[in-house]
């Protein structure tokens, strides 16, 4: 005799499938070097003084804080070694593709703009050293993005 799927079993099955689909991926698949780098960033300060930032960037910070803290510590991006707009663009795109991130295009743009602006203020030295290592074309592209963000945010 065929066993019917009871409502209770169907609900359990559905919850299991949904959790497997939307649960954030853990760090267990990462190599040891990446795990150590993330642990160092996670252990750092998660606060940024945005008092002097333009109002639009402050609003973007609220989106960053709300969305990004759902899956990892805010300390992770705050203390990361990312400083260039191109790095933040790749990072934010990768995060928005993670199942359950809840980051749509509009939020991703705000998060990117906050992180790229913040790096141009707090990580100026790191940003400068990274720009010097780029090809002339890549350097020009990142410098143009930085200038655009800084001019938009005044």
C-alpha positions in Angstrom: 0.0 0.0 0.0 1.3 3.5 -0.9 2.1 5.7 2.0 0.5 9.1 1.7 2.4 12.3 2.4 0.6 13.6 5.5 0.4 17.4 6.1 2.9 17.1 8.9 5.4 15.2 6.8 4.9 17.6 3.9 5.5 20.6 6.2 8.6 19.0 7.6 9.9 18.2 4.1 9.2 21.7 2.9 10.9 23.3 5.9 14.0 21.1 5.4 14.2 22.0 1.7 13.7 25.7 2.4 16.4 25.8 5.1 18.8 24.0 2.9 18.1 26.5 0.1 18.2 29.8 2.1 20.7 29.0 4.9 23.9 31.1 4.5 26.8 29.0 3.4 29.2 28.3 6.3 32.9 29.0 6.3 33.7 25.2 6.5 34.5 25.0 2.7 37.2 27.7 3.0 40.9 27.1 3.0 42.9 27.7 6.2 44.4 30.9 5.0 41.0 32.4 4.1 39.6 31.3 7.5 42.5 32.9 9.3 42.0 36.2 7.4 38.2 36.2 8.1 38.8 35.4 11.8 41.2 38.3 12.0 38.7 40.7 10.3 35.8 39.4 12.4 37.8 40.0 15.6 38.3 43.7 14.8 36.2 46.7 15.5 32.8 46.7 13.9 32.1 50.5 14.4 32.7 53.2 11.9 32.4 56.9 12.7 30.2 58.2 9.9 29.4 61.6 11.5 31.3 63.5 8.9 30.0 61.4 6.0 27.5 62.9 3.5 23.8 62.2 4.2 23.4 59.9 1.2 26.4 57.8 2.5 24.9 57.7 6.0 21.7 56.3 4.5 23.7 53.8 2.6 25.5 52.8 5.8 22.1 52.0 7.4 21.4 49.6 4.5 24.9 48.1 4.8 24.5 47.6 8.5 21.0 46.0 8.2 21.7 43.7 5.3 25.3 42.6 5.9 25.0 41.8 9.6 22.4 39.1 8.7 25.1 36.7 7.4 28.4 37.8 9.0 29.8 40.3 11.5 30.0 43.9 10.3 33.6 43.7 11.4 34.4 41.5 8.5 33.9 44.1 5.7 34.9 47.0 8.0 38.3 45.4 8.6 38.8 43.6 5.3 41.7 44.3 3.0 39.4 45.4 0.3 39.8 49.1 -0.6 39.2 49.5 -4.3 35.8 50.1 -5.9 36.5 47.1 -8.2 37.1 44.9 -5.1 33.9 46.1 -3.4 31.9 45.6 -6.6 32.9 41.9 -6.8 32.4 41.4 -3.1 28.9 42.9 -3.0 27.9 41.0 -6.2 29.1 37.7 -4.5 27.2 38.5 -1.3 23.9 39.3 -3.2 24.1 35.9 -5.0 24.3 34.0 -1.7 21.0 32.3 -0.9 19.0 34.1 1.7 21.1 37.3 1.6 18.0 39.4 0.8 20.2 41.9 -1.1 18.5 43.2 -4.2 20.0 45.4 -6.9 19.0 48.6 -5.1 20.4 47.5 -1.8 23.6 46.2 -3.5 24.2 49.6 -5.1 23.8 51.4 -1.7 26.1 48.9 0.0 28.7 49.2 -2.7 28.6 53.0 -2.6 29.0 53.0 1.1 31.9 50.6 1.2 33.7 52.2 -1.7 33.2 55.7 -0.2 34.3 54.5 3.2 37.4 53.0 1.8 38.3 56.2 0.1 38.1 57.9 3.5 39.3 55.3 6.1 41.6 53.2 3.9 43.2 55.9 1.8 46.7 54.6 2.3 45.8 51.0 1.5 43.7 52.2 -1.5 46.7 54.2 -2.8 49.1 51.2 -2.5 46.6 48.9 -4.3 46.0 51.5 -7.1 49.8 51.5 -7.7 49.8 47.8 -8.4 47.1 47.9 -11.0 47.5 48.0 -14.8 47.1 51.6 -16.1 43.7 50.7 -17.5 42.5 49.1 -14.1 44.0 52.1 -12.2 42.2 54.6 -14.4 38.8 52.7 -14.0 39.1 52.6 -10.2 40.3 56.2 -9.9 37.3 57.3 -12.0 34.9 55.4 -9.8 36.5 56.9 -6.7 36.2 60.4 -8.1 32.6 59.8 -9.1 31.7 58.6 -5.6 33.5 61.5 -3.9 31.8 64.1 -6.2 28.4 62.6 -5.8 28.7 62.5 -2.1 29.4 66.2 -1.5 
